[in-house]
Amino acid sequence: MGRDYDHTIQGHVVDNISGDGLTPKIILMTADSVVIDTTTAELEDNPFTGGKIGSYYFEKINQKGRYIIKAVMENYSDAYTDCELRSNRQSAIFAKLIRMMKVFHELPEVLVKATKLKMVMQGDTIVYNANAFNLANGSMLDALIAKLPGAKLNKDGQIYVNGKYIESLLVNGHEFFSGNPKLALENLPAYTVNKIKVFNKAGAASVMMGHNMGDQSYVMDVRLKREYATGYMSNLETGMGTKDRYQVRGFGMKFSNKERIGAFVNINNLNDNQRAELNGEWKPQDMPDGLLATKTAGLSYLYFIKGTDWLSSDITYTHTSSDNVTKQNAQTFLPGGDAYKNSYAKDLESRDLWKSNTQLHLTQDGFFTSDYLNLSYQHTNGRGNMNTETLDSTSVVNRLLTENSIESSEFNFKAKSENGLRVFVTDMWRLSLSAEYNRKTQKSFAMQDIQYLQGTPSRDYRNPYTNAPNQHLKLFGSTSYTFMLREKSIMPEYIYTYSYDKASNLFYRLDKLAGRDSSRFDILPSAVNALAGSLDGENSYRYHEYRNQHEFSLNYKDLKCKLLNADVQVKMPIRIVNANLYYERMGRHDVMRKSVFFEPSLYIYHQGNKTEWSLTAESQSDLPDLTAMTNYRDDSEPLYIKEGNSDLKDIHRYSLEVNSTFHGPHQRAFSLWTAWHKTDNSTAYQLTYDKTTGISTLRPMSVNGNWDANGGMGYTRTLDNAQKFTTDNQLWINYYHNVDLATVSGLTTSQRSIVNNWKMGGESKLIFHANDNYEFTLHGGGNYYLINSQREGFSNIHAGDYSMGLNTTLSLPWNFQISTDMTMFARRGYQQAEMNTTDWVWNAQLTRSFVKGKLLAKLQGFDLLHELSSTQYAMNAQGRTEIWHNSIPRYVMLSLAWRFSINPKK
């Protein structure tokens, strides 16, 4: 006799309009409407959109067949769905989502005034209330996110919450301009936002199967206010300022049940939207390099086909013009005395970039497909010059004067299709296919004048021209089958990857041409034969590289660890890599490499009512760069000679990461994180320095001993019952163990250079939110750097950066608002006196609203005390570098912003 298994029927219930979870009475019936059981749905974590969802369960179901499920709730119309038990391997049957339609009744309006909570926990979802944050009028989404407790926004638009990286930024559940976070951060007005949810979003496979299939991602979903979630909305702003600063930007969006259309334009010379920061989050070292003027425009379209099916497409155009001035002082650690280099460079560049992205997501009963098409084209022109001096401890070794020009174009194509099919009720077969193609052309001219000043002085004049086209093709295919064993699963997977690279680097010495006019260094000779005759064969090369990879993997999911009360996933892949390089440079230098890598990974995750933690351990391996394994000597840059090394070894990387978060009353959140990374056979470039000429020879070597570790903690909570005071704090410690090789000409062995780099710091904020009209924030932070080495002649560094400041947002009479931030940034303990600076940075904004808040006049002041500096300091195992960049000047800007919205009639 066959064994009778008990099964469960599970399902979810939501409001058809808002998507909020509901708690109706649930009735389970047979196919002929005979009642079997009843229950009441309860609110639980929503794995699809964050927040809460109504969930129900029926247990001890053991008869195969079809079942009818009915939902009944006051003020809602009855709703139905069905499901079917077809296999004993189904530990659970997942019913289709029940959407209940509300029946509206007219009720008298009641005014309720309550304390605004900035943050609440709904299961494992963090929900931020945007209305609880005081922002400067005219703020964009980035200003709001920078104020969220536990959130960290860096200058590249990357977002971290409680130490965890946000993989995707969504707007009302869907990606905004293909998930490009900076477009949403800089163009979506903060006043349109109602709530921000942070949670683990289920992927397409998990949604279809009703449980985690390993495709979750950590996302931030920006939910718009109801009045902006339907109809039309727009925000337009234009401004002019001192120092010829300007800005014009506009943003518009249409929402309906069928489609979403978005458009934006942003024209400014504020260094990629650099503006007067008013929250103390921004630091001088975060300043963009140089002066940058940007023109960006985009159009996005999202069509809701039916249910969860949708089609989206967007296109963006960006034009940038940059003017960069760089001064650099560098010290290279060497046995018997260090080398020094001072340089000044000025570069002008113009760049045009087109990007287009299209996505299609379709689902049917037991099937889904997600298809992507990405296209981009970029064209760049640039000119520049540089003066460099190389010195020893007493005198100048050489001088280099350089002028250059460059023109390049790049085309990218990527198509991808991800598909899933439910098999035998419980199992899933997945197929993923993708193709990538990249084509780049680059032509550059240079004029180089080198003076060698020690020994017998000499001079080397060169006029090189380089033509370097390259192509890259990558084909990818993977297939997997998830075999469910009731509550556990086993997934065998096969992945095939093919890549092809074709590159040329044709290097010409135009200075070898008879009668060459040195004042026109960027003009090619009219005669083709003359150009061919100037080809420098020793520094020119061509190559083709073919690479085939086969990966066989066995994945175990949904394993339970009772000791830790956690879910466990184990992946055990074996990857076979076969690479062939056909390289021509004054003859053939082919490299063939075949390796087999075992790259296991372990993921452990625990989710409780107030606690969640995860542990990830993995190893990854790869081949070294095959072009670096050819036996060549390249002196196309006369002061930096490069060589190959056929003895490079396979690279192995190991990592361990742990994250944990604890939630409690008073909006309390406490998070801890730590990570460790180690690299075996890391490719380092051995430096051999000629003290007479100042020429550096670089040769790749495989070295061991490079590793790093970091850890941190975050703590946020309200401090009083009225929840007017909030504290938000973070501490961190980073350690880098850097290993490199260096020597000088004449020595037979390289000296192993090891530098220990410690960075310890933290940030703290105390926020007083008096009411919606007044808010004050006291903030401070700093970093302490300890850099030491046992290398002879190394001077240890004990230095620090710290800051403290106050910002406030105040509503004034007659619809005025003032927002200001005053912060002191200081650096102490550096060996170079010019690095030990104190900068007082004061930014301010005064606004007045008109026409019931639709028109906003704004006066902004950036760096009003004119004390910003853009000097950066870095150190590794080879040396230290101090870099100064020109930066945007202080300015005052007056702008006008107009906003409006049109909502459909109900």
C-alpha positions in Angstrom: 0.0 0.0 0.0 1.2 3.5 -0.7 2.0 5.7 2.2 -0.5 8.6 2.9 1.2 11.9 3.4 -0.3 15.0 5.0 -0.1 18.2 3.0 -0.8 21.8 3.6 -2.7 24.4 1.5 -1.2 27.8 1.7 -2.3 31.2 0.2 -2.3 34.9 0.5 -5.0 37.7 0.5 -4.5 41.3 -0.4 -6.6 44.4 -1.2 -7.0 44.6 -4.9 -6.1 48.4 -5.1 -3.5 49.0 -2.4 -1.9 45.5 -2.2 -2.1 45.6 1.6 -2.6 42.4 3.4 -6.1 41.4 4.6 -7.5 39.1 7.3 -10.7 37.6 5.9 -12.4 34.4 6.9 -11.2 31.6 4.6 -13.4 28.7 3.7 -11.9 25.5 2.1 -14.3 23.5 0.0 -14.2 20.4 -2.3 -14.7 20.8 -6.0 -18.5 20.3 -5.5 -18.6 23.1 -2.8 -18.7 20.9 0.3 -17.1 22.8 3.2 -14.0 21.0 4.6 -12.5 23.6 7.0 -12.5 27.3 7.9 -9.8 29.6 9.2 -8.9 33.3 9.4 -6.0 34.8 7.5 -3.2 36.4 9.6 -0.8 39.2 8.7 2.7 37.9 7.9 5.8 39.2 6.1 5.3 39.8 2.4 8.2 38.2 0.5 7.2 39.9 -2.8 6.7 43.6 -2.0 7.7 43.9 1.6 5.4 44.9 4.5 2.5 42.6 5.5 0.4 40.2 3.6 -2.7 38.1 4.6 -1.7 34.5 4.9 -3.7 31.3 5.6 -3.0 27.6 6.1 -5.0 24.4 6.0 -3.2 21.3 7.3 -3.7 17.5 7.0 -4.9 17.5 3.4 -4.4 14.0 2.0 -6.9 13.5 -0.8 -5.7 14.3 -4.3 -7.9 16.5 -6.3 -9.2 20.1 -6.8 -10.1 22.4 -3.9 -12.1 25.7 -3.9 -11.1 28.6 -1.5 -13.4 31.4 -0.6 -12.5 34.6 1.2 -15.2 36.6 3.1 -14.6 39.9 4.9 -16.8 42.9 5.9 -16.8 45.8 3.5 -15.3 43.6 0.8 -16.9 41.5 -2.0 -16.4 37.7 -1.7 -13.5 36.4 -3.6 -12.5 32.9 -4.8 -9.6 30.9 -6.0 -8.7 27.2 -6.4 -5.8 24.8 -6.2 -5.1 21.1 -6.8 -3.2 18.4 -5.0 -1.6 16.2 -7.7 1.5 14.6 -6.1 2.6 13.2 -2.8 5.9 15.1 -3.2 4.0 18.3 -2.7 4.7 19.2 0.9 2.5 22.3 0.4 0.0 23.4 -2.3 0.2 27.1 -3.0 -3.1 28.7 -4.0 -3.2 31.7 -6.4 -3.2 35.1 -4.8 -6.7 36.3 -3.7 -7.4 39.9 -4.5 -10.5 41.3 -2.7 -12.4 44.3 -4.0 -13.5 46.9 -1.4 -17.1 48.0 -1.1 -17.0 51.8 -0.4 -19.3 53.5 2.1 -19.4 57.2 2.8 -18.1 58.0 6.3 -17.8 61.2 8.2 -14.2 62.6 8.1 -12.3 62.3 11.3 -9.1 64.2 12.0 -6.5 62.1 13.8 -3.2 63.6 14.9 -0.5 61.1 16.1 3.2 61.0 16.5 5.0 60.3 13.2 7.2 57.2 13.4 10.3 57.5 11.2 10.8 53.7 11.0 8.8 50.6 11.9 9.5 46.9 11.4 7.0 44.7 9.6 8.5 41.3 9.9 11.8 41.4 8.1 10.8 44.6 6.2 12.0 48.0 7.3 9.4 50.7 6.5 10.4 54.3 6.6 7.8 57.0 6.8 8.9 59.8 4.4 6.5 62.3 6.0 8.4 62.1 9.3 11.6 63.6 8.0 12.2 67.4 7.7 13.8 68.1 4.4 14.8 71.3 2.7 12.2 72.4 0.2 13.0 71.2 -3.3 15.0 68.2 -2.1 15.3 65.1 -4.3 15.2 61.4 -3.3 18.9 61.3 -2.4 18.4 63.9 0.4 15.6 61.8 1.9 17.6 58.5 1.8 20.6 60.2 3.4 18.4 60.9 6.4 17.1 57.4 6.9 18.2 55.8 10.2 20.8 53.0 9.5 21.1 54.0 5.8 24.3 55.1 4.1 24.5 56.7 0.6 27.8 57.1 -1.1 28.8 59.5 -3.8 28.4 56.8 -6.6 24.7 56.3 -5.7 25.3 53.0 -3.9 23.0 52.5 -0.9 23.6 50.4 2.3 21.1 49.8 5.0 22.5 48.4 8.3 25.7 47.4 6.5 23.9 45.5 3.7 24.2 46.6 0.1 20.9 47.5 -1.7 21.0 45.6 -5.0 18.1 47.4 -6.7 16.2 50.7 -6.2 12.5 50.4 -7.2 9.8 52.9 -7.6 6.3 51.5 -6.8 7.7 48.0 -7.1 9.4 48.4 -10.5 12.8 49.4 -11.6 13.2 53.1 -12.5 15.3 53.5 -15.7 16.5 49.9 -15.6 17.5 50.2 -12.0 20.0 53.1 -12.5 19.9 54.4 -8.9 21.5 57.8 -9.6 18.7 58.8 -12.0 16.0 58.2 -9.4 18.1 59.7 -6.6 18.8 62.9 -8.5 15.5 63.4 -10.3 12.7 62.0 -8.2 11.3 64.8 -5.9 11.2 63.8 -2.3 7.8 65.4 -1.8 6.2 62.6 -3.9 7.4 59.8 -1.6 5.1 58.2 1.0 7.1 55.3 2.3 10.3 53.5 1.6 10.5 49.8 2.2 13.7 47.7 2.5 13.3 43.9 2.2 14.4 40.7 0.5 12.3 40.6 -2.7 11.3 37.3 -4.2 12.4 36.7 -7.8 10.2 35.3 -10.6 11.0 31.7 -9.8 10.1 32.1 -6.1 6.9 33.9 -6.9 5.8 31.1 -9.3 6.7 28.3 -6.9 5.5 30.0 -3.7 8.7 29.6 -1.7 12.3 30.7 -1.9 14.1 29.4 -5.0 17.4 31.2 -4.3 16.6 34.3 -6.5 15.8 36.8 -3.8 17.5 40.2 -3.9 17.8 43.0 -1.2 15.9 46.0 -2.5 14.7 49.4 -1.6 11.2 50.1 -2.9 10.1 53.8 -3.0 6.3 54.0 -2.7 4.8 57.2 -3.9 2.0 59.1 -2.3 -1.5 58.2 -3.6 -1.9 61.5 -5.4 1.2 60.9 -7.4 0.6 57.2 -8.0 -2.1 57.9 -10.5 -2.5 60.7 -13.1 0.3 63.2 -14.1 3.0 64.9 -12.1 5.8 67.2 -13.0 8.6 69.1 -11.4 10.5 71.9 -13.3 13.5 73.9 -12.0 15.8 76.5 -13.5 18.6 78.5 -11.8 21.5 80.8 -12.4 24.4 81.5 -10.1 27.7 83.3 -9.6 30.9 81.9 -11.2 28.8 81.1 -14.3 27.0 78.2 -12.5 23.6 77.1 -14.0 21.1 74.4 -13.7 18.0 73.4 -15.7 16.1 70.3 -14.8 12.7 68.8 -15.3 10.9 65.6 -14.3 7.5 64.3 -15.3 5.6 61.0 -14.9 2.3 59.6 -15.8 0.8 56.7 -13.7 -2.2 54.6 -14.5 -3.4 51.1 -14.1 -2.1 50.3 -17.5 1.1 52.2 -17.9 3.8 54.4 -16.4 5.6 57.0 -18.5 8.5 59.0 -17.1 10.8 61.6 -18.6 13.6 63.8 -17.3 16.1 66.4 -18.4 19.0 67.7 -16.4 21.5 70.4 -17.6 24.0 71.8 -15.2 27.7 72.6 -14.6 27.6 71.7 -11.0 29.9 68.7 -11.3 27.3 66.0 -11.9 24.6 67.6 -9.8 27.0 68.7 -7.0 25.0 71.1 -4.9 24.9 72.6 -1.4 24.6 69.6 0.8 22.5 70.4 3.9 22.7 67.2 6.0 26.4 66.9 7.0 26.7 63.6 5.0 29.0 65.0 2.4 32.8 65.4 2.9 35.5 67.3 1.1 37.2 64.0 -0.1 33.9 63.1 -1.8 34.2 66.1 -4.1 34.1 65.2 -7.8 37.3 65.7 -9.6 37.7 68.8 -11.9 34.9 70.9 -13.5 32.1 69.0 -15.1 29.2 70.2 -17.3 26.4 67.7 -17.9 23.4 67.4 -20.2 21.2 64.4 -19.6 17.8 63.4 -20.8 15.8 60.2 -20.6 12.4 58.7 -21.4 11.0 55.6 -19.7 7.9 53.5 -20.5 6.3 50.7 -18.5 3.3 48.8 -19.7 1.3 46.5 -17.4 0.1 43.8 -19.7 -2.0 41.8 -17.2 -1.6 40.5 -13.8 2.2 40.4 -13.1 3.1 40.7 -16.8 4.8 43.9 -17.9 7.0 45.4 -20.6 9.4 48.3 -20.0 11.7 50.3 -22.2 13.9 53.4 -21.6 16.4 55.4 -23.4 18.9 58.0 -22.0 21.3 60.4 -23.5 24.2 62.1 -21.6 26.7 64.6 -22.8 29.6 65.6 -20.5 32.4 68.2 -20.9 35.2 68.1 -18.3 38.1 70.2 -17.4 40.5 68.4 -15.0 43.7 69.8 -13.4 45.7 67.4 -11.3 48.8 67.9 -9.2 50.4 64.8 -7.8 53.2 64.1 -5.4 54.2 60.4 -5.1 56.8 58.4 -3.1 57.8 54.9 -4.2 59.3 52.7 -1.5 62.6 51.2 -2.6 65.6 49.4 -1.0 68.4 51.9 -0.3 66.3 55.0 -0.7 62.9 56.0 -2.1 62.0 57.6 -5.4 59.8 60.6 -5.8 57.6 62.0 -8.6 55.9 65.4 -9.0 53.5 66.0 -11.8 51.0 68.5 -13.2 48.4 67.6 -15.7 45.5 69.3 -17.5 42.9 67.3 -19.5 39.8 68.4 -21.5 37.3 65.8 -22.5 34.0 65.6 -24.2 31.8 62.5 -24.1 28.4 61.4 -25.6 26.6 58.4 -24.3 23.4 56.7 -25.5 21.8 53.9 -23.6 18.7 51.9 -24.3 17.1 49.1 -22.1 14.1 46.9 -22.8 12.6 44.3 -20.5 9.7 41.9 -20.9 8.3 39.7 -18.1 5.6 37.2 -18.8 4.0 34.6 -16.6 1.5 31.8 -17.3 0.3 28.9 -15.2 3.6 27.1 -14.4 5.8 29.2 -16.7 7.7 32.5 -16.7 10.1 34.3 -18.9 12.1 37.5 -18.3 13.9 38.9 -21.4 16.3 41.8 -21.5 17.9 43.8 -24.4 20.5 46.5 -23.6 22.3 48.7 -26.1 24.7 51.6 -25.6 27.0 53.7 -27.7 29.7 56.1 -26.4 32.0 58.5 -28.2 34.8 60.4 -26.5 37.3 63.1 -27.5 40.0 64.5 -25.3 43.2 66.6 -25.2 45.7 67.1 -22.5 49.2 67.9 -21.3 51.4 66.8 -18.4 54.7 67.9 -16.9 56.5 65.3 -14.7 59.7 65.4 -12.6 61.3 62.2 -11.2 63.6 62.8 -8.2 65.8 60.9 -5.8 66.5 62.2 -2.3 68.8 65.0 -3.5 68.2 66.0 -7.1 66.0 65.7 -10.3 66.6 62.5 -12.3 64.4 63.3 -15.3 61.7 65.6 -16.7 58.9 64.6 -19.0 56.7 67.0 -21.0 53.7 65.4 -22.7 50.9 66.5 -25.0 48.2 64.1 -26.1 44.9 63.7 -27.8 42.5 60.8 -27.9 39.3 59.7 -29.8 37.4 56.6 -29.0 34.0 55.0 -29.6 32.4 52.0 -28.0 29.3 49.9 -28.8 27.8 47.5 -26.4 25.0 44.9 -27.0 23.5 42.5 -24.5 20.5 40.2 -24.8 19.4 37.8 -22.0 16.5 35.5 -21.5 15.6 33.8 -18.2 12.9 31.1 -18.2 11.3 28.8 -15.7 8.9 25.9 -16.1 7.1 24.0 -13.3 7.4 20.3 -13.8 5.5 17.5 -12.0 3.7 20.0 -9.8 6.6 20.4 -7.3 9.8 20.7 -9.5 11.2 23.4 -11.7 13.3 23.5 -14.8 15.2 26.7 -15.6 17.0 27.9 -18.7 19.0 31.0 -19.0 20.6 32.3 -22.3 22.6 35.5 -22.9 24.8 37.0 -25.5 27.2 40.1 -25.1 29.1 41.9 -27.8 31.5 44.9 -27.3 33.4 46.8 -30.0 35.8 49.6 -29.2 38.0 51.7 -31.3 40.6 54.1 -29.9 43.1 56.3 -31.6 45.6 58.5 -29.7 48.5 60.9 -30.4 51.2 62.0 -28.1 54.2 64.3 -28.0 56.8 63.3 -25.4 59.9 65.2 -24.6 62.1 63.5 -22.0 65.3 65.0 -20.4 67.6 62.6 -18.5 69.6 64.9 -16.1 72.0 62.5 -14.3 75.1 60.9 -15.6 75.5 62.1 -19.2 72.5 64.4 -19.9 70.5 63.4 -22.9 67.1 64.1 -24.5 64.5 61.7 -26.0 61.8 63.2 -28.3 58.9 61.0 -29.4 55.7 61.4 -31.4 53.7 58.2 -31.0 50.4 57.3 -32.6 48.3 54.3 -31.4 45.5 52.6 -33.2 43.8 50.1 -30.8 40.6 48.5 -31.9 39.2 45.5 -30.0 36.2 43.3 -29.9 34.7 41.1 -27.2 32.0 38.3 -27.6 30.5 36.3 -24.8 27.9 33.6 -25.0 26.3 32.1 -21.9 23.9 29.3 -21.3 22.7 27.6 -18.1 20.2 25.0 -17.3 19.1 23.6 -13.9 16.5 21.3 -12.4 15.1 21.8 -8.9 14.0 18.5 -7.5 11.7 19.0 -4.4 11.9 16.5 -1.6 8.9 17.9 0.3 10.6 20.7 2.4 14.1 20.3 0.9 15.4 20.6 -2.6 18.4 19.5 -4.7 19.3 21.4 -7.8 21.9 20.1 -10.3 23.0 22.8 -12.7 25.2 23.1 -15.8 26.6 26.4 -17.1 28.5 26.9 -20.3 30.4 30.1 -21.1 32.2 30.9 -24.4 34.2 34.1 -24.8 36.2 35.5 -27.7 38.5 38.5 -27.5 40.2 40.1 -30.5 42.5 43.1 -30.0 45.2 45.1 -31.8 47.6 47.7 -30.6 49.4 49.3 -33.6 52.1 51.6 -32.3 53.7 54.1 -34.7 56.6 56.4 -34.1 55.7 59.4 -36.2 58.9 61.2 -35.1 60.8 58.7 -37.3 59.3 60.3 -40.4 61.6 62.6 -42.4 60.5 66.2 -42.3 58.0 65.7 -39.5 56.5 68.9 -38.2 56.7 68.5 -34.4 54.2 71.3 -33.8 51.4 69.2 -35.4 51.9 66.1 -33.4 48.2 64.9 -33.9 48.3 64.8 -37.8 48.8 61.6 -39.7 51.0 61.6 -42.9 49.0 61.7 -46.1 50.9 58.7 -47.6 49.8 55.3 -46.4 53.3 53.9 -47.0 54.9 56.5 -44.8 52.6 55.5 -41.9 53.4 51.8 -42.4 57.1 52.6 -42.4 56.8 54.2 -38.9 55.3 51.1 -37.3 57.2 50.1 -34.1 57.0 46.3 -34.3 58.4 45.7 -30.9 55.6 47.7 -29.2 52.8 46.6 -31.6 50.8 43.4 -31.1 47.7 41.5 -32.1 45.9 38.7 -30.4 42.9 36.4 -30.4 41.8 34.7 -27.2 39.3 31.9 -27.0 37.9 30.7 -23.7 35.5 27.8 -23.0 34.1 27.1 -19.5 32.0 24.2 -18.3 30.6 24.3 -14.8 28.8 21.4 -13.1 27.2 22.2 -9.8 25.1 20.4 -7.2 23.1 22.8 -5.0 21.3 21.9 -1.8 18.6 24.3 -0.6 16.1 24.6 2.2 18.2 22.5 4.5 17.4 23.2 8.2 19.9 23.6 11.0 18.1 23.0 14.2 21.1 24.0 16.3 21.1 27.5 14.8 17.4 27.6 13.9 18.5 28.6 10.4 18.1 27.7 6.7 21.2 26.4 5.0 22.2 26.5 1.3 25.2 24.7 0.0 26.6 25.0 -3.6 29.4 22.7 -4.8 30.4 23.6 -8.4 33.3 22.3 -10.4 34.4 24.6 -13.2 36.6 23.5 -16.1 38.4 26.4 -17.9 40.2 26.0 -21.3 41.8 29.2 -22.6 43.9 29.7 -25.7 45.7 32.9 -26.6 47.3 33.4 -30.0 49.5 36.4 -29.6 51.7 38.2 -32.2 54.5 40.6 -31.3 57.7 40.2 -33.3 56.7 36.6 -33.7 54.2 34.2 -32.1 53.9 34.0 -28.4 50.9 31.6 -27.8 49.7 30.6 -24.3 47.5 27.6 -23.6 46.0 27.1 -20.2 43.6 24.6 -18.8 42.5 24.5 -15.1 39.9 22.8 -13.0 38.4 24.8 -10.1 36.3 23.7 -7.2 34.5 26.7 -5.8 32.1 25.7 -3.0 29.9 28.2 -1.2 27.8 28.1 2.0 24.9 30.4 2.9 23.2 30.3 6.3 20.2 32.5 7.1 18.1 33.0 10.1 14.9 35.2 10.3 13.1 35.8 13.5 10.5 38.3 14.7 13.2 40.7 16.0 16.5 39.2 14.8 17.9 38.2 11.5 21.5 37.2 10.6 23.3 35.6 7.7 26.7 34.0 7.0 28.2 33.6 3.6 31.4 31.7 2.9 32.7 31.1 -0.6 35.8 30.6 -2.8 36.4 31.7 -6.3 39.3 31.1 -8.7 40.4 32.4 -12.1 43.2 32.3 -14.6 45.7 35.1 -14.7 45.6 37.5 -17.6 47.0 35.4 -20.4 48.4 38.5 -22.3 50.6 39.1 -19.2 52.0 35.6 -19.6 53.6 36.3 -23.0 57.3 37.0 -23.1 57.5 40.6 -24.2 59.1 43.9 -23.4 57.1 47.1 -24.1 58.8 50.5 -23.9 56.1 52.5 -25.7 56.0 54.6 -22.5 59.7 55.3 -22.2 59.7 55.9 -18.4 57.5 52.8 -17.7 58.7 49.6 -19.3 56.4 46.6 -19.1 57.4 42.9 -19.3 55.5 39.6 -19.4 55.9 36.6 -17.1 55.0 33.1 -18.2 55.2 31.8 -14.7 52.0 33.4 -13.4 49.8 31.1 -11.3 46.0 30.6 -11.0 44.4 33.1 -8.6 42.3 31.9 -5.7 40.0 34.1 -3.6 38.3 33.3 -0.3 35.7 35.3 1.6 33.7 35.1 4.8 30.9 37.6 5.6 28.5 37.8 8.5 25.7 40.3 8.9 23.2 40.5 11.8 20.4 43.0 12.7 18.4 43.2 16.0 15.2 45.2 16.3 13.5 46.4 19.4 11.1 49.0 20.8 11.6 52.8 20.4 12.5 52.3 16.7 15.6 50.5 17.9 17.9 48.8 15.4 21.3 47.3 16.2 23.4 45.8 13.4 26.8 44.1 13.3 28.8 43.0 10.3 32.2 41.6 9.6 34.1 40.3 6.6 37.4 38.6 5.7 38.9 38.3 2.3 42.1 36.6 1.2 43.8 36.2 -2.2 46.4 33.6 -3.1 48.6 34.1 -6.1 47.5 37.7 -6.4 49.0 39.4 -9.5 51.4 42.1 -8.3 53.7 44.2 -10.4 57.3 43.9 -9.4 58.9 47.3 -9.7 62.6 47.6 -10.7 63.8 51.2 -10.6 66.8 52.6 -12.3 68.1 55.4 -10.0 70.3 56.9 -12.8 67.6 57.4 -15.4 64.4 57.2 -13.3 63.0 54.4 -15.6 60.7 51.9 -13.9 60.3 48.4 -15.2 57.1 46.5 -14.2 56.8 42.8 -14.3 53.8 40.8 -13.1 54.4 38.3 -10.3 52.3 35.9 -8.3 52.5 36.8 -4.6 50.8 35.5 -1.5 49.9 37.3 1.7 47.3 39.8 0.5 44.3 39.8 2.8 41.9 42.2 4.5 39.3 42.2 7.2 36.7 44.6 8.3 33.9 44.9 10.8 31.4 47.4 12.0 28.3 48.1 14.0 25.3 50.4 13.7 22.8 51.6 16.4 19.8 53.8 16.0 16.9 54.5 18.3 14.6 57.2 19.7 15.6 58.6 23.1 12.3 59.8 24.6 8.7 58.8 24.8 7.6 61.7 22.5 10.1 60.4 20.0 11.5 63.9 19.3 15.2 62.8 19.9 16.8 60.2 17.7 20.4 59.0 17.7 22.0 57.2 14.7 25.5 55.8 15.1 28.0 53.7 13.2 31.5 52.4 14.1 33.9 50.5 11.8 37.4 49.1 11.6 39.2 48.0 8.4 42.6 46.3 8.0 44.5 45.7 4.8 47.6 43.5 4.6 49.2 44.6 1.3 52.2 42.7 -0.2 54.2 43.9 -3.2 57.7 43.5 -4.7 60.3 46.3 -5.4 64.0 46.5 -6.2 66.5 48.7 -7.8 68.7 48.1 -10.8 71.8 46.2 -9.9 70.2 44.1 -7.1 69.7 40.4 -7.9 66.6 39.9 -5.7 63.4 41.8 -5.1 62.5 43.0 -1.7 59.1 42.0 -0.4 57.3 45.1 0.6 54.6 44.6 3.3 52.4 47.5 4.5 49.8 47.2 7.3 47.0 49.6 6.8 44.5 50.2 9.6 41.4 52.4 9.4 39.2 52.9 12.4 36.3 55.4 12.6 32.7 56.1 13.2 29.9 58.6 12.8 27.2 59.8 15.2 24.1 61.9 14.8 21.7 63.3 17.4 18.5 64.6 15.8 15.9 66.8 17.5 12.7 66.8 15.6 10.6 69.4 17.4 7.7 69.2 14.9 7.2 69.4 11.1 8.6 73.0 11.1 11.8 72.6 13.1 14.6 70.1 13.1 18.2 70.2 14.4 20.9 67.7 13.8 24.3 67.6 15.6 26.7 65.3 13.8 30.3 64.3 14.0 32.7 61.5 13.0 36.2 60.7 12.1 38.8 58.1 11.0 42.1 57.2 12.5 44.8 55.8 10.2 47.6 53.6 11.3 50.0 52.7 8.5 53.2 50.7 9.4 55.8 48.5 7.9 58.9 46.6 8.9 60.6 47.8 5.6 63.9 49.6 6.2 63.5 53.4 6.1 59.7 53.3 6.4 58.2 56.1 8.6 55.0 54.9 10.3 52.0 57.1 9.9 49.5 58.0 12.7 47.0 60.3 11.2 43.3 61.1 11.4 40.4 62.9 9.8 37.5 64.2 11.9 34.5 66.4 11.5 31.7 67.9 13.6 28.9 70.2 12.7 25.3 71.2 13.0 22.5 71.4 10.4 18.9 72.6 10.7 15.7 73.1 8.8 13.4 75.8 10.0 10.1 77.0 8.7 9.7 80.7 9.0 6.7 83.1 8.7 5.3 84.1 5.2 6.1 80.6 3.7 9.9 81.0 4.1 12.2 78.1 5.0 15.9 78.1 5.8 18.1 75.0 5.7 21.8 75.3 6.6 24.8 73.1 7.5 28.0 74.2 9.1 30.7 71.5 9.4 34.3 71.6 10.4 36.6 69.0 8.6 40.1 68.5 9.9 43.1 66.4 9.2 46.0 65.8 11.6 49.1 63.7 11.9 50.2 63.6 8.3 53.9 63.8 7.5 53.4 66.5 4.9 52.4 69.8 6.7 50.2 70.8 3.8 48.0 67.8 4.5 47.2 68.9 8.0 44.3 71.2 7.3 41.1 72.5 8.8 38.2 73.3 6.5 35.0 75.1 7.6 32.3 74.2 5.1 29.1 76.2 5.2 26.2 75.5 2.9 22.8 77.2 3.1 19.5 77.4 1.4 16.6 79.9 1.7 13.3 79.2 0.1 9.8 80.7 -0.3 6.8 79.0 -1.6 4.0 80.6 -3.7 0.7 79.5 -5.3 -0.1 77.1 -2.5 3.3 75.5 -2.6 3.4 74.9 -6.3 6.0 77.6 -7.1 9.2 77.6 -5.1 11.9 80.3 -5.1 15.3 79.0 -3.9 18.5 80.8 -3.0 21.4 78.3 -2.5 25.0 79.0 -1.2 27.7 76.4 -1.8 31.0 76.6 0.2 30.2 80.1 1.4 33.5 80.4 3.4 35.5 79.2 0.3 37.6 76.7 2.3 36.9 73.5 0.4 40.0 71.6 -0.7 40.2 68.5 -2.9 43.4 66.9 -1.8 43.4 63.1 -1.4 46.0 60.9 0.2 46.5 57.1 -0.4 49.1 54.5 0.6 49.7 50.9 -0.3 52.7 48.5 -0.4 54.5 50.3 -3.2 54.2 53.8 -1.9 52.2 56.8 -1.0 50.4 59.3 -3.2 49.0 62.8 -2.6 46.7 64.2 -5.3 45.1 67.6 -5.7 42.3 68.3 -8.2 40.7 71.5 -9.3 37.2 71.7 -8.0 34.0 73.6 -8.4 34.2 77.1 -7.0 32.0 78.5 -4.3 28.8 79.9 -5.7 25.4 81.4 -4.9 22.5 80.3 -7.1 18.9 81.6 -7.4 16.4 79.2 -8.9 12.7 78.8 -9.5 10.9 75.4 -9.3 7.3 74.7 -10.4 5.4 71.5 -9.5 2.0 70.3 -10.5 -0.1 67.1 -10.6 -3.3 66.1 -12.3 -5.3 63.3 -10.8 -8.1 61.5 -12.7 -11.6 62.0 -11.6 -13.0 59.2 -9.4 
